Amino acid sequence: MVLRIYIDLWIKELDSDTANILWKLGFKAVAVEKLNTDKIKPNDIVVVKKKVIEARSRQELRERLRGVSREHSIISIKPYSIEAARMAAHDSRVDTIIIDKDTLKYMDKNQFSLMKQFSKPLEVSFKTLIEPNSRVKAMIYRRINYYLLYTKLPLIVSSEATKWNEVLVPVSTISFLTTLFNIDSRDALLSISNYPREILVRKGVSI
């Protein structure tokens, strides 16, 4: 069953204006990287902490994961090397692996095979999907298409928003994903609803 419970797993910064827009658009939960509760007025949106870890080696990733609280926090990795990408794929503390112009080169068939083996979902921000460099954008699209066809794993689509006018508009996002990846609207909806919700529920978040 597909639930129309919209969730954004990557808001970079959240203030009251952005939270209000998200609520009006029907979002029920968000994961925020730079979380300052003093800037947020209480509303019906569930807010959890998101930790985005950039790592250039296995050792750096291991060190940065050490001591990170996993309860009620989303842990996402930007791997800047093959070994960091491979470790992120099989480490149980990691919730998603982010693909963008800087991590693209490490998202190969072997990486996706490991992610499939350990049920590790790929995350992409809307900002990445509208990357201005057409060559890079085309490469990202091809990798994501391969990921969807080969792994059958969830694709998590987030906004990476820093202000209110960068948040996802669900209807437009679903239409965009449907056209871009030649998937039906149900699968596109899952990327901003059920799939991120499953991650939150595993972390003990009630939604």
Steps between C-alpha positions, in 0.01 A plus 500: 500500500639838398451765766478867410715590797765723351844488659816692412809320628737791437427857593829682550353779712152542647334814624137577584418626148633184338325280757173680432531450123581131550194459719276669241640269230406196708837393638481302823870461580839641406863419577704815558877532471546832682235470766432806715180449697501868603409592141209260473150562629314187612275344236391156390823417314730240653857631493802271536873561474687410182874441500671530163849350515760568231782245492802454276615169643383200696690622804348848484151356471563265790621789717211727408244229568650427840279634776224618266160452660279295270181527702256741338778623266545439129856418397585569135838462333671691222789269404796661326686177426427142398594363842278751683211414268545127555513538878189719499314232307544231763515705824175455693525850648450658158145573385558639150783563255484831315567533129602840363758646262781426748405142592379398155827334397479254791145388419592213269359151442703349782379769738137442407552125537620553859214738571258237371662235718469714813170671407656846507290762319632774275408860577497788254404859563282700264787748472713222353226402255499853359880526490589777249782301336309298239778241458519430873122499525472242221755276676308523827174412322661193339641377832167542676316323219742209526459495879121486468502228235773284654450520875123557524586690818330821613611834362475770764439847357562794732521876452825607672310824557654793683197729467125475451500537119726195457271245664346218299156560353359145505283511187772664290769269640298188421435622145868584451621159622240318290625670184870493586533133592207359303334364814134510592364761738458242777873423504583870484273564798678228699826697475358781714258300715518131589872452436624779729230412752634143523842640592353723770295216646812281520663779700216494751318808372122481530326624188 
